[in-house]
């Protein structure tokens, strides 16, 4: 695995936390406790990553991280036992939080890896740092983790509904919900995420482009 490079300075990290992350946390659970934002700056690290770089691998609990995508796109991926089939349960975008809550809570081995699909930046909190934050700001962190769990449940329902659609509708909806993503990442990855063959994706994508062109001509 390629290591992170180009660690950014504290000032940039603090600016992102104060202008981007802190307002989101306030909207979830009211004003921040005294010293909480400063603790986030102390415990977090802002690092850049390259395309195809692994941001996290399926390893022991001690190596776990919470990643906030400042920019870029990433995927979580794992291989099914026995068949060794690659599964992509989610493709992540700017502003989303990648976090294995089950591993963090139960201190168990993580089965999923996180790989960048284009270059970008992420703010990283190790599981050790999260434990410290839980100890010092238990109420605030509990609200955050509950909201994160709600987001995961909502996404799971969205993904289940997505997979129930026909191939054409599946591709149409995903591209509509994620405009331009097919120009940023490999289409093979989108097909795998949607659990369809590459040939079926290509056919559905051609229909999608025809539909978009016809709308532009109206």
C-alpha positions as CSV (number, residue, x, y, z in Angstrom):
1,X,0.0,0.0,0.0
2,X,1.3,3.5,-0.9
3,X,1.6,5.7,2.1
4,X,-0.1,9.1,2.3
5,X,2.0,12.0,1.1
6,X,2.0,15.8,1.3
7,X,0.6,16.2,4.7
8,X,-1.0,19.7,4.9
9,X,-0.3,22.3,7.6
10,X,-2.3,22.8,10.7
11,X,-3.7,26.1,9.5
12,X,-5.4,24.5,6.5
13,X,-6.7,21.6,8.7
14,X,-8.1,24.0,11.2
15,X,-9.8,26.1,8.5
16,X,-11.6,23.1,7.0
17,X,-12.7,21.9,10.4
18,X,-14.0,25.3,11.5
19,X,-15.7,26.3,8.2
20,X,-16.9,22.9,7.0
21,X,-17.1,20.2,9.7
22,X,-18.0,22.3,12.7
23,X,-21.1,23.8,11.1
24,X,-22.3,20.4,10.2
25,X,-21.8,19.1,13.7
26,X,-23.6,22.1,15.1
27,X,-26.6,21.4,12.8
28,X,-26.7,17.9,14.2
29,X,-26.5,18.6,17.9
30,X,-26.3,22.3,18.8
31,X,-23.4,24.3,19.8
32,X,-20.0,22.7,20.3
33,X,-18.7,22.0,23.9
34,X,-15.8,24.2,24.9
35,X,-12.6,23.0,23.4
36,X,-14.2,20.4,21.1
37,X,-13.2,22.1,17.8
38,X,-9.7,22.5,19.1
39,X,-9.6,18.8,20.0
40,X,-10.7,17.9,16.5
41,X,-7.8,19.9,15.1
42,X,-5.3,18.3,17.5
43,X,-6.5,14.7,16.8
44,X,-7.1,15.0,13.1
45,X,-4.7,14.9,10.2
46,X,-5.2,16.3,6.7
47,X,-3.5,14.3,4.0
48,X,-3.6,14.1,0.3
49,X,-3.9,10.8,-1.6
50,X,-3.4,9.6,-5.2
51,X,-5.7,7.7,-7.5
52,X,-5.8,4.0,-6.7
53,X,-4.1,4.5,-3.3
54,X,-5.5,2.5,-0.5
55,X,-6.6,4.8,2.3
56,X,-7.4,1.9,4.6
57,X,-7.0,-1.8,4.4
58,X,-8.9,-4.7,6.0
59,X,-6.8,-5.1,9.1
60,X,-7.1,-5.2,12.9
61,X,-9.1,-2.8,14.9
62,X,-6.0,-0.9,16.0
63,X,-5.3,0.2,12.4
64,X,-8.9,1.6,11.9
65,X,-9.6,5.2,10.8
66,X,-12.5,7.6,10.3
67,X,-12.0,9.4,7.0
68,X,-13.8,12.7,6.0
69,X,-13.4,13.2,2.3
70,X,-12.4,16.8,1.7
71,X,-12.2,16.1,-2.1
72,X,-12.0,13.2,-4.4
73,X,-13.9,9.9,-4.8
74,X,-13.2,6.6,-3.0
75,X,-14.8,3.1,-2.8
76,X,-15.1,0.5,-0.1
77,X,-14.4,-3.0,-1.3
78,X,-14.3,-6.5,0.0
79,X,-14.2,-10.1,-1.3
80,X,-16.9,-12.6,-0.5
81,X,-15.7,-15.7,1.4
82,X,-15.5,-18.9,-0.7
83,X,-16.3,-17.3,-4.1
84,X,-13.8,-14.5,-3.6
85,X,-16.1,-12.2,-5.6
86,X,-15.3,-8.5,-5.4
87,X,-18.1,-6.4,-3.9
88,X,-18.3,-2.6,-3.9
89,X,-20.9,-1.7,-1.2
90,X,-20.4,2.1,-1.6
91,X,-18.8,4.8,-3.7
92,X,-17.9,7.8,-1.6
93,X,-17.8,11.4,-2.6
94,X,-16.7,14.8,-1.2
95,X,-18.1,15.6,2.2
96,X,-18.9,12.0,3.2
97,X,-17.6,10.1,6.2
98,X,-16.1,6.7,5.7
99,X,-16.2,4.8,9.0
100,X,-16.5,1.1,10.1
101,X,-18.7,1.6,13.1
102,X,-19.0,-2.1,13.8
103,X,-15.2,-2.6,14.0
104,X,-14.9,0.5,16.2
105,X,-17.6,-0.5,18.6
106,X,-16.7,-4.2,18.9
107,X,-13.0,-3.8,18.3
108,X,-13.1,-6.4,15.6
109,X,-11.1,-6.9,12.4
110,X,-12.4,-4.8,9.4
111,X,-13.3,-6.8,6.3
112,X,-13.5,-3.8,3.9
113,X,-10.7,-1.8,2.3
114,X,-11.0,1.8,1.2
115,X,-9.4,2.8,-2.2
116,X,-9.2,6.2,-3.9
117,X,-10.7,6.4,-7.3
118,X,-9.3,9.8,-8.0
119,X,-6.8,12.0,-6.2
120,X,-8.0,14.1,-3.3
121,X,-7.7,14.9,0.3
122,X,-9.1,13.4,3.5
123,X,-9.1,14.4,7.2
124,X,-8.2,11.3,9.2
125,X,-9.0,10.3,12.8
126,X,-7.5,7.1,14.0
127,X,-9.7,4.8,16.2
128,X,-7.4,5.7,19.0
129,X,-8.2,9.4,18.5
130,X,-11.9,8.7,18.4
131,X,-11.7,6.8,21.7
132,X,-10.1,9.9,23.2
133,X,-12.8,12.1,21.8
134,X,-15.4,9.7,23.1
135,X,-13.9,10.0,26.6
136,X,-13.6,13.8,26.6
137,X,-16.8,14.6,24.7
138,X,-19.1,11.6,25.1
139,X,-22.4,13.4,24.6
140,X,-21.3,15.2,21.4
141,X,-19.7,12.1,19.9
142,X,-22.8,10.0,20.8
143,X,-25.0,12.4,18.8
144,X,-22.5,12.3,15.9
145,X,-22.4,8.5,15.8
146,X,-26.2,8.2,16.0
147,X,-26.6,10.6,13.1
148,X,-23.9,8.7,11.2
149,X,-25.8,5.4,11.8
150,X,-29.1,7.0,10.6
151,X,-27.3,8.1,7.4
152,X,-26.0,4.5,6.9
153,X,-29.5,3.1,7.3
154,X,-30.9,5.6,4.8
155,X,-28.2,4.8,2.3
156,X,-28.8,1.0,2.8
157,X,-32.4,1.5,1.9
158,X,-31.5,3.6,-1.1
159,X,-29.0,1.0,-2.4
160,X,-31.5,-1.9,-1.9
161,X,-34.1,0.0,-3.9
162,X,-31.5,0.8,-6.5
163,X,-30.6,-2.8,-7.0
164,X,-34.2,-3.8,-7.5
165,X,-34.6,-1.7,-10.6
166,X,-34.2,-2.9,-14.1
167,X,-30.7,-2.5,-15.6
168,X,-31.7,0.6,-17.6
169,X,-33.5,2.3,-14.7
170,X,-30.6,1.4,-12.3
171,X,-28.0,3.1,-14.5
172,X,-30.3,6.0,-15.2
173,X,-31.1,6.7,-11.6
174,X,-27.5,6.3,-10.4
175,X,-26.1,8.7,-13.0
176,X,-28.9,11.1,-12.3
177,X,-28.1,11.1,-8.6
178,X,-24.4,11.4,-9.3
179,X,-24.0,13.7,-12.3
180,X,-20.8,13.4,-14.1
181,X,-19.4,10.6,-12.1
182,X,-19.0,8.4,-15.2
183,X,-16.4,10.9,-16.5
184,X,-14.4,10.8,-13.2
185,X,-14.1,7.1,-12.4
186,X,-13.8,3.9,-14.4
187,X,-17.2,2.7,-15.7
188,X,-16.2,-0.9,-14.8
189,X,-16.4,0.2,-11.1
190,X,-19.8,1.7,-11.6
191,X,-21.0,-1.5,-13.2
192,X,-19.6,-3.6,-10.4
193,X,-21.2,-1.3,-7.8
194,X,-24.6,-1.7,-9.6
195,X,-24.1,-5.5,-9.7
196,X,-24.4,-5.7,-13.5
197,X,-22.1,-6.8,-16.3
198,X,-20.0,-4.3,-18.1
199,X,-21.8,-5.1,-21.4
200,X,-25.2,-4.4,-19.9
201,X,-23.9,-1.2,-18.3
202,X,-22.6,-0.1,-21.7
203,X,-25.9,-0.7,-23.3
204,X,-27.8,1.1,-20.6
205,X,-25.3,4.0,-20.7
206,X,-25.8,4.4,-24.4
207,X,-29.6,4.8,-23.8
208,X,-28.9,7.2,-21.0
209,X,-26.7,9.4,-23.3
210,X,-29.4,9.3,-26.0
211,X,-32.0,10.4,-23.5
212,X,-29.8,13.3,-22.3
213,X,-29.2,14.4,-25.9
214,X,-32.8,14.4,-26.7
215,X,-33.6,16.5,-23.6
216,X,-31.0,19.0,-24.8
217,X,-32.6,19.3,-28.2
218,X,-36.0,20.1,-26.8
